Amino acid sequence: MTEPDKLRADAAECAIIRDLATDRDKRELFARLAAHLSALAADVEHAARSSRPAS
């Protein structure tokens, strides 16, 4: 599993927890975590693409 895949899997788990949470503060926290992890995955992919030598 690549780093972006792991981050996306963690984001999906946070989204599940968000959906199951009954406490508003916990829902908001896990929503922010899911969004942050998804953004990190995109950033890691972008950095990996940018660091590859041009063919």
mmCIF entry with sequence, helices, sheets and N, C-alpha, C, O atoms, coordinates in Angstrom:
data_MODEL
# 
_entry.id   MODEL 
# 
_entity.id                         1 
_entity.type                       polymer 
_entity.pdbx_number_of_molecules   1 
# 
_entity_poly.entity_id                      1 
_entity_poly.type                           'polypeptide(L)' 
_entity_poly.nstd_linkage                   no 
_entity_poly.nstd_monomer                   no 
_entity_poly.pdbx_seq_one_letter_code       MTEPDKLRADAAECAIIRDLATDRDKRELFARLAAHLSALAADVEHAARSSRPAS 
_entity_poly.pdbx_seq_one_letter_code_can   MTEPDKLRADAAECAIIRDLATDRDKRELFARLAAHLSALAADVEHAARSSRPAS 
_entity_poly.pdbx_strand_id                 A 
# 
loop_
_entity_poly_seq.entity_id 
_entity_poly_seq.num 
_entity_poly_seq.mon_id 
_entity_poly_seq.hetero 
1 1  MET n 
1 2  THR n 
1 3  GLU n 
1 4  PRO n 
1 5  ASP n 
1 6  LYS n 
1 7  LEU n 
1 8  ARG n 
1 9  ALA n 
1 10 ASP n 
1 11 ALA n 
1 12 ALA n 
1 13 GLU n 
1 14 CYS n 
1 15 ALA n 
1 16 ILE n 
1 17 ILE n 
1 18 ARG n 
1 19 ASP n 
1 20 LEU n 
1 21 ALA n 
1 22 THR n 
1 23 ASP n 
1 24 ARG n 
1 25 ASP n 
1 26 LYS n 
1 27 ARG n 
1 28 GLU n 
1 29 LEU n 
1 30 PHE n 
1 31 ALA n 
1 32 ARG n 
1 33 LEU n 
1 34 ALA n 
1 35 ALA n 
1 36 HIS n 
1 37 LEU n 
1 38 SER n 
1 39 ALA n 
1 40 LEU n 
1 41 ALA n 
1 42 ALA n 
1 43 ASP n 
1 44 VAL n 
1 45 GLU n 
1 46 HIS n 
1 47 ALA n 
1 48 ALA n 
1 49 ARG n 
1 50 SER n 
1 51 SER n 
1 52 ARG n 
1 53 PRO n 
1 54 ALA n 
1 55 SER n 
# 
_struct_asym.id          A 
_struct_asym.entity_id   1 
# 
loop_
_struct_conf.conf_type_id 
_struct_conf.id 
_struct_conf.pdbx_PDB_helix_id 
_struct_conf.beg_label_comp_id 
_struct_conf.beg_label_asym_id 
_struct_conf.beg_label_seq_id 
_struct_conf.pdbx_beg_PDB_ins_code 
_struct_conf.end_label_comp_id 
_struct_conf.end_label_asym_id 
_struct_conf.end_label_seq_id 
_struct_conf.pdbx_end_PDB_ins_code 
_struct_conf.beg_auth_comp_id 
_struct_conf.beg_auth_asym_id 
_struct_conf.beg_auth_seq_id 
_struct_conf.end_auth_comp_id 
_struct_conf.end_auth_asym_id 
_struct_conf.end_auth_seq_id 
_struct_conf.pdbx_PDB_helix_class 
_struct_conf.details 
_struct_conf.pdbx_PDB_helix_length 
HELX_P HELX_P1 AA1 GLU A 3  ? LEU A 20 ? GLU A 3  LEU A 20 1 ? 18 
HELX_P HELX_P2 AA2 ARG A 24 ? SER A 51 ? ARG A 24 SER A 51 1 ? 28 
# 
_struct_conf_type.id          HELX_P 
_struct_conf_type.criteria    ? 
_struct_conf_type.reference   ? 
# 
loop_
_atom_site.group_PDB 
_atom_site.id 
_atom_site.type_symbol 
_atom_site.label_atom_id 
_atom_site.label_alt_id 
_atom_site.label_comp_id 
_atom_site.label_asym_id 
_atom_site.label_entity_id 
_atom_site.label_seq_id 
_atom_site.pdbx_PDB_ins_code 
_atom_site.Cartn_x 
_atom_site.Cartn_y 
_atom_site.Cartn_z 
_atom_site.occupancy 
_atom_site.B_iso_or_equiv 
_atom_site.pdbx_formal_charge 
_atom_site.auth_seq_id 
_atom_site.auth_comp_id 
_atom_site.auth_asym_id 
_atom_site.auth_atom_id 
_atom_site.pdbx_PDB_model_num 
ATOM 1   N N  . MET A 1 1  ? 0.858   -1.178 0.000   1.00 0.00 ? 1  MET A N  1 
ATOM 2   C CA . MET A 1 1  ? 0.000   0.000  0.000   1.00 0.00 ? 1  MET A CA 1 
ATOM 3   C C  . MET A 1 1  ? 0.899   1.234  0.000   1.00 0.00 ? 1  MET A C  1 
ATOM 4   O O  . MET A 1 1  ? 1.827   1.346  0.801   1.00 0.00 ? 1  MET A O  1 
ATOM 5   N N  . THR A 1 2  ? 0.607   2.147  -0.905  1.00 0.00 ? 2  THR A N  1 
ATOM 6   C CA . THR A 1 2  ? 1.399   3.376  -0.984  1.00 0.00 ? 2  THR A CA 1 
ATOM 7   C C  . THR A 1 2  ? 0.961   4.357  0.106   1.00 0.00 ? 2  THR A C  1 
ATOM 8   O O  . THR A 1 2  ? -0.093  4.198  0.723   1.00 0.00 ? 2  THR A O  1 
ATOM 9   N N  . GLU A 1 3  ? 1.781   5.355  0.321   1.00 0.00 ? 3  GLU A N  1 
ATOM 10  C CA . GLU A 1 3  ? 1.454   6.349  1.342   1.00 0.00 ? 3  GLU A CA 1 
ATOM 11  C C  . GLU A 1 3  ? 0.120   7.042  1.067   1.00 0.00 ? 3  GLU A C  1 
ATOM 12  O O  . GLU A 1 3  ? -0.688  7.184  1.985   1.00 0.00 ? 3  GLU A O  1 
ATOM 13  N N  . PRO A 1 4  ? -0.133  7.480  -0.175  1.00 0.00 ? 4  PRO A N  1 
ATOM 14  C CA . PRO A 1 4  ? -1.438  8.110  -0.430  1.00 0.00 ? 4  PRO A CA 1 
ATOM 15  C C  . PRO A 1 4  ? -2.607  7.154  -0.187  1.00 0.00 ? 4  PRO A C  1 
ATOM 16  O O  . PRO A 1 4  ? -3.657  7.562  0.310   1.00 0.00 ? 4  PRO A O  1 
ATOM 17  N N  . ASP A 1 5  ? -2.418  5.875  -0.542  1.00 0.00 ? 5  ASP A N  1 
ATOM 18  C CA . ASP A 1 5  ? -3.485  4.891  -0.298  1.00 0.00 ? 5  ASP A CA 1 
ATOM 19  C C  . ASP A 1 5  ? -3.755  4.741  1.194   1.00 0.00 ? 5  ASP A C  1 
ATOM 20  O O  . ASP A 1 5  ? -4.909  4.655  1.614   1.00 0.00 ? 5  ASP A O  1 
ATOM 21  N N  . LYS A 1 6  ? -2.697  4.709  1.990   1.00 0.00 ? 6  LYS A N  1 
ATOM 22  C CA . LYS A 1 6  ? -2.846  4.594  3.443   1.00 0.00 ? 6  LYS A CA 1 
ATOM 23  C C  . LYS A 1 6  ? -3.565  5.824  4.002   1.00 0.00 ? 6  LYS A C  1 
ATOM 24  O O  . LYS A 1 6  ? -4.447  5.702  4.852   1.00 0.00 ? 6  LYS A O  1 
ATOM 25  N N  . LEU A 1 7  ? -3.186  6.991  3.527   1.00 0.00 ? 7  LEU A N  1 
ATOM 26  C CA . LEU A 1 7  ? -3.842  8.217  3.992   1.00 0.00 ? 7  LEU A CA 1 
ATOM 27  C C  . LEU A 1 7  ? -5.318  8.229  3.612   1.00 0.00 ? 7  LEU A C  1 
ATOM 28  O O  . LEU A 1 7  ? -6.163  8.649  4.403   1.00 0.00 ? 7  LEU A O  1 
ATOM 29  N N  . ARG A 1 8  ? -5.628  7.767  2.399   1.00 0.00 ? 8  ARG A N  1 
ATOM 30  C CA . ARG A 1 8  ? -7.038  7.713  1.980   1.00 0.00 ? 8  ARG A CA 1 
ATOM 31  C C  . ARG A 1 8  ? -7.826  6.697  2.799   1.00 0.00 ? 8  ARG A C  1 
ATOM 32  O O  . ARG A 1 8  ? -8.989  6.930  3.128   1.00 0.00 ? 8  ARG A O  1 
ATOM 33  N N  . ALA A 1 9  ? -7.197  5.573  3.129   1.00 0.00 ? 9  ALA A N  1 
ATOM 34  C CA . ALA A 1 9  ? -7.869  4.571  3.962   1.00 0.00 ? 9  ALA A CA 1 
ATOM 35  C C  . ALA A 1 9  ? -8.144  5.145  5.351   1.00 0.00 ? 9  ALA A C  1 
ATOM 36  O O  . ALA A 1 9  ? -9.219  4.936  5.914   1.00 0.00 ? 9  ALA A O  1 
ATOM 37  N N  . ASP A 1 10 ? -7.173  5.865  5.894   1.00 0.00 ? 10 ASP A N  1 
ATOM 38  C CA . ASP A 1 10 ? -7.376  6.504  7.198   1.00 0.00 ? 10 ASP A CA 1 
ATOM 39  C C  . ASP A 1 10 ? -8.480  7.565  7.122   1.00 0.00 ? 10 ASP A C  1 
ATOM 40  O O  . ASP A 1 10 ? -9.279  7.707  8.048   1.00 0.00 ? 10 ASP A O  1 
ATOM 41  N N  . ALA A 1 11 ? -8.516  8.301  6.021   1.00 0.00 ? 11 ALA A N  1 
ATOM 42  C CA . ALA A 1 11 ? -9.565  9.311  5.834   1.00 0.00 ? 11 ALA A CA 1 
ATOM 43  C C  . ALA A 1 11 ? -10.938 8.646  5.781   1.00 0.00 ? 11 ALA A C  1 
ATOM 44  O O  . ALA A 1 11 ? -11.906 9.155  6.345   1.00 0.00 ? 11 ALA A O  1 
ATOM 45  N N  . ALA A 1 12 ? -11.012 7.505  5.097   1.00 0.00 ? 12 ALA A N  1 
ATOM 46  C CA . ALA A 1 12 ? -12.292 6.787  5.008   1.00 0.00 ? 12 ALA A CA 1 
ATOM 47  C C  . ALA A 1 12 ? -12.734 6.296  6.391   1.00 0.00 ? 12 ALA A C  1 
ATOM 48  O O  . ALA A 1 12 ? -13.919 6.347  6.719   1.00 0.00 ? 12 ALA A O  1 
ATOM 49  N N  . GLU A 1 13 ? -11.791 5.825  7.192   1.00 0.00 ? 13 GLU A N  1 
ATOM 50  C CA . GLU A 1 13 ? -12.130 5.392  8.549   1.00 0.00 ? 13 GLU A CA 1 
ATOM 51  C C  . GLU A 1 13 ? -12.627 6.560  9.388   1.00 0.00 ? 13 GLU A C  1 
ATOM 52  O O  . GLU A 1 13 ? -13.577 6.417  10.157  1.00 0.00 ? 13 GLU A O  1 
ATOM 53  N N  . CYS A 1 14 ? -11.985 7.715  9.240   1.00 0.00 ? 14 CYS A N  1 
ATOM 54  C CA . CYS A 1 14 ? -12.442 8.906  9.968   1.00 0.00 ? 14 CYS A CA 1 
ATOM 55  C C  . CYS A 1 14 ? -13.855 9.293  9.532   1.00 0.00 ? 14 CYS A C  1 
ATOM 56  O O  . CYS A 1 14 ? -14.671 9.709  10.354  1.00 0.00 ? 14 CYS A O  1 
ATOM 57  N N  . ALA A 1 15 ? -14.137 9.155  8.246   1.00 0.00 ? 15 ALA A N  1 
ATOM 58  C CA . ALA A 1 15 ? -15.474 9.480  7.749   1.00 0.00 ? 15 ALA A CA 1 
ATOM 59  C C  . ALA A 1 15 ? -16.521 8.531  8.334   1.00 0.00 ? 15 ALA A C  1 
ATOM 60  O O  . ALA A 1 15 ? -17.637 8.945  8.649   1.00 0.00 ? 15 ALA A O  1 
ATOM 61  N N  . ILE A 1 16 ? -16.157 7.273  8.473   1.00 0.00 ? 16 ILE A N  1 
ATOM 62  C CA . ILE A 1 16 ? -17.086 6.311  9.083   1.00 0.00 ? 16 ILE A CA 1 
ATOM 63  C C  . ILE A 1 16 ? -17.346 6.688  10.532  1.00 0.00 ? 16 ILE A C  1 
ATOM 64  O O  . ILE A 1 16 ? -18.491 6.694  10.984  1.00 0.00 ? 16 ILE A O  1 
ATOM 65  N N  . ILE A 1 17 ? -16.287 6.999  11.255  1.00 0.00 ? 17 ILE A N  1 
ATOM 66  C CA . ILE A 1 17 ? -16.443 7.401  12.660  1.00 0.00 ? 17 ILE A CA 1 
ATOM 67  C C  . ILE A 1 17 ? -17.291 8.670  12.749  1.00 0.00 ? 17 ILE A C  1 
ATOM 68  O O  . ILE A 1 17 ? -18.159 8.790  13.614  1.00 0.00 ? 17 ILE A O  1 
ATOM 69  N N  . ARG A 1 18 ? -17.025 9.618  11.838  1.00 0.00 ? 18 ARG A N  1 
ATOM 70  C CA . ARG A 1 18 ? -17.827 10.858 11.792  1.00 0.00 ? 18 ARG A CA 1 
ATOM 71  C C  . ARG A 1 18 ? -19.306 10.531 11.636  1.00 0.00 ? 18 ARG A C  1 
ATOM 72  O O  . ARG A 1 18 ? -20.152 11.097 12.328  1.00 0.00 ? 18 ARG A O  1 
ATOM 73  N N  . ASP A 1 19 ? -19.607 9.624  10.732  1.00 0.00 ? 19 ASP A N  1 
ATOM 74  C CA . ASP A 1 19 ? -21.006 9.284  10.464  1.00 0.00 ? 19 ASP A CA 1 
ATOM 75  C C  . ASP A 1 19 ? -21.668 8.561  11.625  1.00 0.00 ? 19 ASP A C  1 
ATOM 76  O O  . ASP A 1 19 ? -22.883 8.645  11.803  1.00 0.00 ? 19 ASP A O  1 
ATOM 77  N N  . LEU A 1 20 ? -20.872 7.850  12.414  1.00 0.00 ? 20 LEU A N  1 
ATOM 78  C CA . LEU A 1 20 ? -21.419 7.094  13.544  1.00 0.00 ? 20 LEU A CA 1 
ATOM 79  C C  . LEU A 1 20 ? -21.459 7.894  14.847  1.00 0.00 ? 20 LEU A C  1 
ATOM 80  O O  . LEU A 1 20 ? -22.165 7.528  15.786  1.00 0.00 ? 20 LEU A O  1 
ATOM 81  N N  . ALA A 1 21 ? -20.704 8.977  14.895  1.00 0.00 ? 21 ALA A N  1 
ATOM 82  C CA . ALA A 1 21 ? -20.606 9.753  16.133  1.00 0.00 ? 21 ALA A CA 1 
ATOM 83  C C  . ALA A 1 21 ? -21.942 10.419 16.464  1.00 0.00 ? 21 ALA A C  1 
ATOM 84  O O  . ALA A 1 21 ? -22.624 10.957 15.592  1.00 0.00 ? 21 ALA A O  1 
ATOM 85  N N  . THR A 1 22 ? -22.288 10.367 17.724  1.00 0.00 ? 22 THR A N  1 
ATOM 86  C CA . THR A 1 22 ? -23.517 11.019 18.171  1.00 0.00 ? 22 THR A CA 1 
ATOM 87  C C  . THR A 1 22 ? -23.235 12.401 18.766  1.00 0.00 ? 22 THR A C  1 
ATOM 88  O O  . THR A 1 22 ? -24.140 13.228 18.882  1.00 0.00 ? 22 THR A O  1 
ATOM 89  N N  . ASP A 1 23 ? -22.006 12.641 19.132  1.00 0.00 ? 23 ASP A N  1 
ATOM 90  C CA . ASP A 1 23 ? -21.597 13.925 19.698  1.00 0.00 ? 23 ASP A CA 1 
ATOM 91  C C  . ASP A 1 23 ? -21.197 14.880 18.569  1.00 0.00 ? 23 ASP A C  1 
ATOM 92  O O  . ASP A 1 23 ? -20.378 14.523 17.721  1.00 0.00 ? 23 ASP A O  1 
ATOM 93  N N  . ARG A 1 24 ? -21.760 16.071 18.551  1.00 0.00 ? 24 ARG A N  1 
ATOM 94  C CA . ARG A 1 24 ? -21.503 17.046 17.494  1.00 0.00 ? 24 ARG A CA 1 
ATOM 95  C C  . ARG A 1 24 ? -20.019 17.398 17.389  1.00 0.00 ? 24 ARG A C  1 
ATOM 96  O O  . ARG A 1 24 ? -19.481 17.483 16.285  1.00 0.00 ? 24 ARG A O  1 
ATOM 97  N N  . ASP A 1 25 ? -19.358 17.602 18.522  1.00 0.00 ? 25 ASP A N  1 
ATOM 98  C CA . ASP A 1 25 ? -17.935 17.961 18.505  1.00 0.00 ? 25 ASP A CA 1 
ATOM 99  C C  . ASP A 1 25 ? -17.092 16.842 17.897  1.00 0.00 ? 25 ASP A C  1 
ATOM 100 O O  . ASP A 1 25 ? -16.148 17.111 17.153  1.00 0.00 ? 25 ASP A O  1 
ATOM 101 N N  . LYS A 1 26 ? -17.423 15.600 18.207  1.00 0.00 ? 26 LYS A N  1 
ATOM 102 C CA . LYS A 1 26 ? -16.679 14.476 17.636  1.00 0.00 ? 26 LYS A CA 1 
ATOM 103 C C  . LYS A 1 26 ? -16.947 14.347 16.143  1.00 0.00 ? 26 LYS A C  1 
ATOM 104 O O  . LYS A 1 26 ? -16.041 14.023 15.374  1.00 0.00 ? 26 LYS A O  1 
ATOM 105 N N  . ARG A 1 27 ? -18.183 14.599 15.728  1.00 0.00 ? 27 ARG A N  1 
ATOM 106 C CA . ARG A 1 27 ? -18.486 14.568 14.290  1.00 0.00 ? 27 ARG A CA 1 
ATOM 107 C C  . ARG A 1 27 ? -17.647 15.600 13.559  1.00 0.00 ? 27 ARG A C  1 
ATOM 108 O O  . ARG A 1 27 ? -17.069 15.311 12.511  1.00 0.00 ? 27 ARG A O  1 
ATOM 109 N N  . GLU A 1 28 ? -17.582 16.806 14.112  1.00 0.00 ? 28 GLU A N  1 
ATOM 110 C CA . GLU A 1 28 ? -16.802 17.868 13.484  1.00 0.00 ? 28 GLU A CA 1 
ATOM 111 C C  . GLU A 1 28 ? -15.316 17.534 13.464  1.00 0.00 ? 28 GLU A C  1 
ATOM 112 O O  . GLU A 1 28 ? -14.636 17.779 12.467  1.00 0.00 ? 28 GLU A O  1 
ATOM 113 N N  . LEU A 1 29 ? -14.812 16.979 14.559  1.00 0.00 ? 29 LEU A N  1 
ATOM 114 C CA . LEU A 1 29 ? -13.403 16.608 14.636  1.00 0.00 ? 29 LEU A CA 1 
ATOM 115 C C  . LEU A 1 29 ? -13.061 15.575 13.566  1.00 0.00 ? 29 LEU A C  1 
ATOM 116 O O  . LEU A 1 29 ? -12.082 15.735 12.838  1.00 0.00 ? 29 LEU A O  1 
ATOM 117 N N  . PHE A 1 30 ? -13.859 14.522 13.468  1.00 0.00 ? 30 PHE A N  1 
ATOM 118 C CA . PHE A 1 30 ? -13.556 13.471 12.506  1.00 0.00 ? 30 PHE A CA 1 
ATOM 119 C C  . PHE A 1 30 ? -13.808 13.932 11.074  1.00 0.00 ? 30 PHE A C  1 
ATOM 120 O O  . PHE A 1 30 ? -13.179 13.416 10.150  1.00 0.00 ? 30 PHE A O  1 
ATOM 121 N N  . ALA A 1 31 ? -14.697 14.872 10.869  1.00 0.00 ? 31 ALA A N  1 
ATOM 122 C CA . ALA A 1 31 ? -14.877 15.455 9.536   1.00 0.00 ? 31 ALA A CA 1 
ATOM 123 C C  . ALA A 1 31 ? -13.618 16.226 9.140   1.00 0.00 ? 31 ALA A C  1 
ATOM 124 O O  . ALA A 1 31 ? -13.146 16.114 8.008   1.00 0.00 ? 31 ALA A O  1 
ATOM 125 N N  . ARG A 1 32 ? -13.077 17.007 10.076  1.00 0.00 ? 32 ARG A N  1 
ATOM 126 C CA . ARG A 1 32 ? -11.839 17.747 9.799   1.00 0.00 ? 32 ARG A CA 1 
ATOM 127 C C  . ARG A 1 32 ? -10.676 16.797 9.551   1.00 0.00 ? 32 ARG A C  1 
ATOM 128 O O  . ARG A 1 32 ? -9.873  17.017 8.645   1.00 0.00 ? 32 ARG A O  1 
ATOM 129 N N  . LEU A 1 33 ? -10.584 15.739 10.358  1.00 0.00 ? 33 LEU A N  1 
ATOM 130 C CA . LEU A 1 33 ? -9.508  14.758 10.163  1.00 0.00 ? 33 LEU A CA 1 
ATOM 131 C C  . LEU A 1 33 ? -9.614  14.092 8.800   1.00 0.00 ? 33 LEU A C  1 
ATOM 132 O O  . LEU A 1 33 ? -8.605  13.931 8.112   1.00 0.00 ? 33 LEU A O  1 
ATOM 133 N N  . ALA A 1 34 ? -10.809 13.704 8.402   1.00 0.00 ? 34 ALA A N  1 
ATOM 134 C CA . ALA A 1 34 ? -10.999 13.060 7.099   1.00 0.00 ? 34 ALA A CA 1 
ATOM 135 C C  . ALA A 1 34 ? -10.578 14.009 5.978   1.00 0.00 ? 34 ALA A C  1 
ATOM 136 O O  . ALA A 1 34 ? -9.883  13.599 5.049   1.00 0.00 ? 34 ALA A O  1 
ATOM 137 N N  . ALA A 1 35 ? -10.987 15.254 6.060   1.00 0.00 ? 35 ALA A N  1 
ATOM 138 C CA . ALA A 1 35 ? -10.631 16.229 5.033   1.00 0.00 ? 35 ALA A CA 1 
ATOM 139 C C  . ALA A 1 35 ? -9.125  16.473 5.003   1.00 0.00 ? 35 ALA A C  1 
ATOM 140 O O  . ALA A 1 35 ? -8.529  16.573 3.931   1.00 0.00 ? 35 ALA A O  1 
ATOM 141 N N  . HIS A 1 36 ? -8.523  16.567 6.167   1.00 0.00 ? 36 HIS A N  1 
ATOM 142 C CA . HIS A 1 36 ? -7.082  16.818 6.257   1.00 0.00 ? 36 HIS A CA 1 
ATOM 143 C C  . HIS A 1 36 ? -6.293  15.641 5.676   1.00 0.00 ? 36 HIS A C  1 
ATOM 144 O O  . HIS A 1 36 ? -5.344  15.844 4.918   1.00 0.00 ? 36 HIS A O  1 
ATOM 145 N N  . LEU A 1 37 ? -6.679  14.427 6.027   1.00 0.00 ? 37 LEU A N  1 
ATOM 146 C CA . LEU A 1 37 ? -5.978  13.247 5.514   1.00 0.00 ? 37 LEU A CA 1 
ATOM 147 C C  . LEU A 1 37 ? -6.137  13.124 4.005   1.00 0.00 ? 37 LEU A C  1 
ATOM 148 O O  . LEU A 1 37 ? -5.194  12.733 3.317   1.00 0.00 ? 37 LEU A O  1 
ATOM 149 N N  . SER A 1 38 ? -7.300  13.449 3.486   1.00 0.00 ? 38 SER A N  1 
ATOM 150 C CA . SER A 1 38 ? -7.509  13.422 2.035   1.00 0.00 ? 38 SER A CA 1 
ATOM 151 C C  . SER A 1 38 ? -6.621  14.456 1.345   1.00 0.00 ? 38 SER A C  1 
ATOM 152 O O  . SER A 1 38 ? -6.033  14.179 0.299   1.00 0.00 ? 38 SER A O  1 
ATOM 153 N N  . ALA A 1 39 ? -6.528  15.638 1.932   1.00 0.00 ? 39 ALA A N  1 
ATOM 154 C CA . ALA A 1 39 ? -5.667  16.674 1.363   1.00 0.00 ? 39 ALA A CA 1 
ATOM 155 C C  . ALA A 1 39 ? -4.198  16.256 1.418   1.00 0.00 ? 39 ALA A C  1 
ATOM 156 O O  . ALA A 1 39 ? -3.443  16.507 0.479   1.00 0.00 ? 39 ALA A O  1 
ATOM 157 N N  . LEU A 1 40 ? -3.799  15.624 2.507   1.00 0.00 ? 40 LEU A N  1 
ATOM 158 C CA . LEU A 1 40 ? -2.420  15.148 2.603   1.00 0.00 ? 40 LEU A CA 1 
ATOM 159 C C  . LEU A 1 40 ? -2.126  14.107 1.529   1.00 0.00 ? 40 LEU A C  1 
ATOM 160 O O  . LEU A 1 40 ? -1.050  14.128 0.930   1.00 0.00 ? 40 LEU A O  1 
ATOM 161 N N  . ALA A 1 41 ? -3.055  13.207 1.278   1.00 0.00 ? 41 ALA A N  1 
ATOM 162 C CA . ALA A 1 41 ? -2.875  12.192 0.240   1.00 0.00 ? 41 ALA A CA 1 
ATOM 163 C C  . ALA A 1 41 ? -2.664  12.862 -1.116  1.00 0.00 ? 41 ALA A C  1 
ATOM 164 O O  . ALA A 1 41 ? -1.779  12.469 -1.877  1.00 0.00 ? 41 ALA A O  1 
ATOM 165 N N  . ALA A 1 42 ? -3.471  13.864 -1.414  1.00 0.00 ? 42 ALA A N  1 
ATOM 166 C CA . ALA A 1 42 ? -3.324  14.585 -2.682  1.00 0.00 ? 42 ALA A CA 1 
ATOM 167 C C  . ALA A 1 42 ? -1.972  15.297 -2.746  1.00 0.00 ? 42 ALA A C  1 
ATOM 168 O O  . ALA A 1 42 ? -1.322  15.303 -3.792  1.00 0.00 ? 42 ALA A O  1 
ATOM 169 N N  . ASP A 1 43 ? -1.551  15.888 -1.642  1.00 0.00 ? 43 ASP A N  1 
ATOM 170 C CA . ASP A 1 43 ? -0.256  16.580 -1.603  1.00 0.00 ? 43 ASP A CA 1 
ATOM 171 C C  . ASP A 1 43 ? 0.901   15.612 -1.817  1.00 0.00 ? 43 ASP A C  1 
ATOM 172 O O  . ASP A 1 43 ? 1.849   15.927 -2.537  1.00 0.00 ? 43 ASP A O  1 
ATOM 173 N N  . VAL A 1 44 ? 0.830   14.438 -1.197  1.00 0.00 ? 44 VAL A N  1 
ATOM 174 C CA . VAL A 1 44 ? 1.881   13.432 -1.347  1.00 0.00 ? 44 VAL A CA 1 
ATOM 175 C C  . VAL A 1 44 ? 1.944   12.965 -2.797  1.00 0.00 ? 44 VAL A C  1 
ATOM 176 O O  . VAL A 1 44 ? 3.031   12.830 -3.358  1.00 0.00 ? 44 VAL A O  1 
ATOM 177 N N  . GLU A 1 45 ? 0.784   12.719 -3.408  1.00 0.00 ? 45 GLU A N  1 
ATOM 178 C CA . GLU A 1 45 ? 0.775   12.316 -4.812  1.00 0.00 ? 45 GLU A CA 1 
ATOM 179 C C  . GLU A 1 45 ? 1.361   13.406 -5.706  1.00 0.00 ? 45 GLU A C  1 
ATOM 180 O O  . GLU A 1 45 ? 2.139   13.121 -6.616  1.00 0.00 ? 45 GLU A O  1 
ATOM 181 N N  . HIS A 1 46 ? 0.989   14.633 -5.443  1.00 0.00 ? 46 HIS A N  1 
ATOM 182 C CA . HIS A 1 46 ? 1.502   15.751 -6.240  1.00 0.00 ? 46 HIS A CA 1 
ATOM 183 C C  . HIS A 1 46 ? 3.016   15.861 -6.089  1.00 0.00 ? 46 HIS A C  1 
ATOM 184 O O  . HIS A 1 46 ? 3.724   16.050 -7.078  1.00 0.00 ? 46 HIS A O  1 
ATOM 185 N N  . ALA A 1 47 ? 3.512   15.746 -4.876  1.00 0.00 ? 47 ALA A N  1 
ATOM 186 C CA . ALA A 1 47 ? 4.949   15.827 -4.638  1.00 0.00 ? 47 ALA A CA 1 
ATOM 187 C C  . ALA A 1 47 ? 5.686   14.686 -5.335  1.00 0.00 ? 47 ALA A C  1 
ATOM 188 O O  . ALA A 1 47 ? 6.767   14.884 -5.890  1.00 0.00 ? 47 ALA A O  1 
ATOM 189 N N  . ALA A 1 48 ? 5.096   13.496 -5.303  1.00 0.00 ? 48 ALA A N  1 
ATOM 190 C CA . ALA A 1 48 ? 5.734   12.347 -5.962  1.00 0.00 ? 48 ALA A CA 1 
ATOM 191 C C  . ALA A 1 48 ? 5.796   12.563 -7.470  1.00 0.00 ? 48 ALA A C  1 
ATOM 192 O O  . ALA A 1 48 ? 6.814   12.271 -8.099  1.00 0.00 ? 48 ALA A O  1 
ATOM 193 N N  . ARG A 1 49 ? 4.711   13.074 -8.052  1.00 0.00 ? 49 ARG A N  1 
ATOM 194 C CA . ARG A 1 49 ? 4.698   13.344 -9.497  1.00 0.00 ? 49 ARG A CA 1 
ATOM 195 C C  . ARG A 1 49 ? 5.705   14.430 -9.850  1.00 0.00 ? 49 ARG A C  1 
ATOM 196 O O  . ARG A 1 49 ? 6.378   14.346 -10.877 1.00 0.00 ? 49 ARG A O  1 
ATOM 197 N N  . SER A 1 50 ? 5.807   15.441 -9.008  1.00 0.00 ? 50 SER A N  1 
ATOM 198 C CA . SER A 1 50 ? 6.704   16.570 -9.280  1.00 0.00 ? 50 SER A CA 1 
ATOM 199 C C  . SER A 1 50 ? 8.177   16.186 -9.167  1.00 0.00 ? 50 SER A C  1 
ATOM 200 O O  . SER A 1 50 ? 9.033   16.789 -9.813  1.00 0.00 ? 50 SER A O  1 
ATOM 201 N N  . SER A 1 51 ? 8.463   15.191 -8.352  1.00 0.00 ? 51 SER A N  1 
ATOM 202 C CA . SER A 1 51 ? 9.857   14.813 -8.126  1.00 0.00 ? 51 SER A CA 1 
ATOM 203 C C  . SER A 1 51 ? 10.381  13.789 -9.138  1.00 0.00 ? 51 SER A C  1 
ATOM 204 O O  . SER A 1 51 ? 11.576  13.496 -9.170  1.00 0.00 ? 51 SER A O  1 
ATOM 205 N N  . ARG A 1 52 ? 9.473   13.247 -9.965  1.00 0.00 ? 52 ARG A N  1 
ATOM 206 C CA . ARG A 1 52 ? 9.907   12.287 -10.986 1.00 0.00 ? 52 ARG A CA 1 
ATOM 207 C C  . ARG A 1 52 ? 10.635  13.020 -12.094 1.00 0.00 ? 52 ARG A C  1 
ATOM 208 O O  . ARG A 1 52 ? 10.221  14.100 -12.516 1.00 0.00 ? 52 ARG A O  1 
ATOM 209 N N  . PRO A 1 53 ? 11.725  12.426 -12.562 1.00 0.00 ? 53 PRO A N  1 
ATOM 210 C CA . PRO A 1 53 ? 12.425  13.060 -13.695 1.00 0.00 ? 53 PRO A CA 1 
ATOM 211 C C  . PRO A 1 53 ? 11.570  12.996 -14.952 1.00 0.00 ? 53 PRO A C  1 
ATOM 212 O O  . PRO A 1 53 ? 10.832  12.036 -15.178 1.00 0.00 ? 53 PRO A O  1 
ATOM 213 N N  . ALA A 1 54 ? 11.688  14.035 -15.758 1.00 0.00 ? 54 ALA A N  1 
ATOM 214 C CA . ALA A 1 54 ? 10.919  14.093 -17.009 1.00 0.00 ? 54 ALA A CA 1 
ATOM 215 C C  . ALA A 1 54 ? 11.444  13.034 -17.967 1.00 0.00 ? 54 ALA A C  1 
ATOM 216 O O  . ALA A 1 54 ? 12.653  12.822 -18.066 1.00 0.00 ? 54 ALA A O  1 
ATOM 217 N N  . SER A 1 55 ? 10.533  12.368 -18.672 1.00 0.00 ? 55 SER A N  1 
ATOM 218 C CA . SER A 1 55 ? 10.947  11.330 -19.617 1.00 0.00 ? 55 SER A CA 1 
ATOM 219 C C  . SER A 1 55 ? 10.978  11.877 -21.017 1.00 0.00 ? 55 SER A C  1 
ATOM 220 O O  . SER A 1 55 ? 11.304  11.152 -21.957 1.00 0.00 ? 55 SER A O  1 
# 
